[in-house]
Amino acid sequence: MSLVKTTAAISRETDLRTFLGPVEYRVVRNKEELKKSCALVYKEYIKRGYMEKNFSGLRISIYNAFPQTTTFIAIVEQEVIATATIIPDLPFGLPMEKTYHEELERFRKDNKKICQISMLASDSELFSSGASMMLQSKKMFFVFFLFKLMFDYAKNILNLDNVCITINPKHNPTYDSLLFKNMGGLKTYSDANGAPAIAKFLDLNSVETARMFFWRKADPEKFSGKFIFSHQDLKYFFTEKTDIFKNATPFQLDCLKRCYPAYDFSTIIP
């Protein structure tokens, strides 16, 4: 094979650089970015039937309230075009716990530190012009850059062992290409409005994964300035915009209060 790139290959690479060039991948840094992230997830999940409509127009949960949780975004000119959230294992578990508890327990019994990728969404309007090979390439690169950042954060900042996720079976080839392995079979996933799901995991310590994703560490600046809820932010997202605190269990609220010892929760929780 010639070492000289063909005009078509150069054109494809240039097109991808042009597409990805303006995109900034990093953690959410303020209230408005988190709101846009949750609104994007809501919009895309409603389209796919993964949730019912609500008065807030947001997809957010009790897990988001914990400071250990980190939301990542792809952002262009202050508009969030893709997002995903890493939820470390909390005292009451992970969102996928109700469906895949036994599978998660196997990792815990082996003293593996785990997390779940949740609230993953990208703006479908970006890829609405068809299903050409170039469009599929753009999708893959778009997803790869966001996941690369999250994997780097989970491995090098949180020192975790395994990343877990539940996906619709139709997306299985994409996650196989990202080196995820099956951890749980086909089930009905209540957190996705009863949609079919399979559970997968990525071993962050595997040599193969390290070679593919960790050959260059992410710029620490991408993890700096992570948004932490103020007293008023907690009240806004979880009491005023939603009924999440109202519907939370006493144990969940006790765990949350320990994370924010300086906050007066009597003025946050009705």
C-alpha positions in Angstrom: 0.0 0.0 0.0 1.3 3.4 -0.9 2.4 5.6 2.0 0.9 8.6 0.2 -2.6 9.3 1.3 -5.2 9.5 -1.4 -7.1 12.7 -2.0 -10.3 11.0 -0.8 -8.6 9.9 2.5 -7.2 13.4 3.1 -10.7 14.9 2.4 -12.3 12.6 4.9 -9.8 13.5 7.6 -10.2 17.2 6.9 -13.9 16.9 7.0 -13.8 15.2 10.4 -11.3 17.8 11.8 -13.7 20.5 10.6 -16.6 18.8 12.2 -14.9 18.1 15.6 -12.6 21.2 15.7 -15.0 23.6 17.4 -16.3 21.0 19.9 -15.0 21.3 23.5 -15.2 18.2 25.7 -15.1 18.8 29.5 -17.0 18.6 32.7 -20.0 20.7 33.4 -18.9 23.9 35.2 -22.1 25.8 36.1 -25.8 25.5 36.7 -26.8 26.6 33.2 -24.6 23.9 31.6 -26.1 21.2 33.8 -29.6 22.4 33.0 -28.8 22.3 29.2 -27.4 18.8 29.7 -30.4 17.5 31.5 -32.7 19.2 28.9 -30.8 17.5 26.0 -31.2 14.1 27.7 -34.9 14.8 28.3 -35.4 15.7 24.6 -33.6 12.7 23.2 -35.1 10.2 25.7 -38.7 11.5 25.0 -38.0 10.9 21.3 -37.0 7.3 21.9 -39.7 6.5 24.5 -37.2 6.1 27.3 -39.2 8.3 29.7 -42.5 10.0 30.2 -42.9 13.8 29.8 -42.7 15.8 33.0 -43.2 19.5 33.9 -39.5 20.3 34.3 -38.4 19.3 30.9 -35.3 17.8 32.5 -33.9 14.3 32.9 -32.3 14.3 36.4 -32.2 12.0 39.4 -31.2 11.8 43.0 -27.8 10.5 41.8 -27.1 13.8 40.2 -27.3 15.6 43.6 -24.2 13.9 45.0 -20.9 15.7 44.6 -19.2 12.4 43.6 -21.3 12.4 40.4 -19.7 14.1 37.4 -21.5 15.3 34.2 -19.5 15.6 30.9 -20.5 17.6 27.9 -19.5 18.3 24.3 -20.2 22.0 23.9 -20.0 24.4 21.0 -20.6 28.2 21.4 -22.3 27.6 24.8 -24.7 25.0 23.3 -24.5 21.4 24.7 -24.6 19.0 21.9 -23.7 15.8 23.8 -23.6 14.7 27.4 -23.0 11.8 29.7 -22.7 11.3 33.4 -20.4 9.2 35.6 -22.0 8.0 38.8 -19.6 6.3 41.2 -20.9 3.5 43.4 -23.0 5.2 46.2 -24.0 3.7 49.5 -27.4 2.8 47.9 -25.9 1.6 44.7 -26.2 2.6 41.1 -29.2 3.4 38.9 -29.0 0.0 37.2 -29.1 -1.7 40.6 -32.8 -2.7 40.5 -32.2 -4.6 37.2 -28.6 -5.8 37.5 -27.9 -6.1 41.2 -26.5 -9.6 41.1 -24.1 -8.6 38.2 -22.9 -5.6 40.1 -22.4 -7.6 43.3 -19.9 -9.8 41.6 -17.6 -6.8 41.0 -18.1 -5.6 44.6 -17.3 -9.1 46.0 -14.0 -8.9 44.0 -13.3 -5.5 45.6 -13.6 -3.8 42.3 -14.4 -0.1 42.3 -17.2 0.6 39.9 -19.2 3.4 38.3 -22.1 3.7 35.9 -22.3 5.8 32.8 -25.8 7.3 32.7 -27.8 10.0 31.0 -25.9 9.6 27.7 -27.4 11.6 24.8 -26.3 13.5 21.7 -28.3 16.0 19.7 -30.0 13.9 17.0 -30.4 16.9 14.8 -26.7 16.9 14.2 -27.0 13.6 12.3 -30.3 14.0 10.7 -29.1 14.2 7.1 -28.9 10.5 6.3 -26.9 7.4 7.0 -23.8 7.7 4.8 -20.5 6.2 5.6 -19.1 9.7 6.4 -22.0 10.4 8.7 -21.4 7.2 10.6 -17.7 8.0 10.9 -18.6 11.4 12.4 -20.9 9.7 14.9 -18.2 7.3 15.9 -15.6 10.0 16.4 -18.1 12.1 18.2 -18.8 9.3 20.7 -15.2 8.3 20.9 -13.9 11.7 22.1 -16.6 11.9 24.8 -16.0 8.4 26.1 -12.2 8.9 25.9 -12.5 11.8 28.3 -14.8 9.8 30.7 -12.6 6.7 30.7 -9.6 8.9 31.5 -11.4 10.5 34.3 -12.7 7.2 35.8 -9.2 5.6 35.6 -6.8 8.4 36.4 -8.9 10.7 38.6 -11.3 8.3 40.4 -9.0 5.3 40.3 -11.9 3.0 39.3 -11.6 -0.5 38.0 -14.8 -1.0 35.9 -17.2 1.2 34.0 -20.7 -0.2 33.7 -23.6 0.8 31.5 -27.0 -0.3 30.3 -27.7 0.1 26.6 -30.4 -0.7 24.1 -29.4 -3.9 22.3 -29.3 -2.1 18.9 -26.3 -0.1 20.1 -24.3 -3.2 21.0 -21.9 -3.0 18.0 -20.8 0.5 19.0 -20.0 -0.5 22.6 -18.2 -3.7 21.4 -16.0 -1.4 19.3 -15.3 0.6 22.5 -14.1 -2.7 24.1 -17.1 -3.1 26.4 -18.0 -6.7 27.4 -21.3 -8.2 28.3 -22.1 -8.4 32.1 -25.9 -9.0 32.0 -28.4 -10.4 29.5 -31.4 -8.8 27.9 -33.9 -7.4 30.5 -36.6 -4.8 30.8 -35.0 -1.6 32.2 -37.4 0.4 34.4 -35.2 3.5 34.3 -35.7 3.6 30.6 -39.5 3.4 30.7 -39.4 -0.4 30.3 -37.2 -0.4 27.2 -35.1 -3.5 26.5 -31.5 -3.3 27.8 -28.4 -5.3 28.2 -25.6 -4.5 30.7 -22.0 -4.1 29.7 -18.8 -3.2 31.4 -15.3 -1.9 30.5 -12.3 -3.2 32.4 -10.2 0.0 32.9 -7.1 -2.0 33.9 -6.9 -4.1 30.8 -3.8 -3.7 28.7 -5.7 -3.6 25.5 -8.0 -0.8 26.8 -5.1 1.2 28.1 -3.4 1.0 24.7 -6.4 2.3 22.9 -7.7 4.9 25.2 -4.9 6.0 27.6 -1.9 6.5 25.3 -2.2 10.2 26.1 -3.8 11.6 29.2 -6.5 14.2 28.9 -5.6 17.8 29.7 -6.3 18.3 33.4 -8.0 21.5 32.5 -10.9 19.5 31.1 -11.7 18.2 34.6 -11.2 21.6 36.4 -14.0 23.8 37.7 -16.4 20.9 38.1 -19.9 22.2 39.1 -20.8 21.6 42.8 -24.4 22.3 43.9 -24.9 25.3 46.1 -27.6 25.3 48.7 -29.9 27.2 46.2 -28.9 24.9 43.3 -30.0 21.8 45.2 -33.3 23.5 46.0 -33.8 24.6 42.4 -33.2 21.3 40.7 -34.5 18.8 43.2 -37.4 20.7 45.0 -38.6 23.5 42.8 -38.1 22.0 39.3 -38.7 18.3 40.3 -40.1 16.2 43.1 -36.9 14.2 43.5 -36.2 15.1 47.1 -39.9 14.7 48.0 -39.8 11.1 46.6 -36.3 10.2 47.9 -35.9 7.5 50.6 -34.8 8.6 54.1 -31.6 6.7 53.6 -30.8 8.5 50.3 -31.5 11.9 52.0 -29.3 10.9 55.0 -26.4 10.0 52.7 -26.9 13.3 50.8 -26.9 15.4 53.9 -23.6 13.9 55.0 -22.1 15.2 51.7 -23.2 18.8 52.4 -22.7 19.2 56.2 -22.8 23.0 56.0 -26.2 23.2 54.2 -29.5 23.7 56.1 -31.6 21.0 54.5 -34.7 22.2 56.4 -34.9 25.0 53.9 -34.3 22.7 50.9 -36.5 19.7 51.5 -40.2 20.5 52.1 
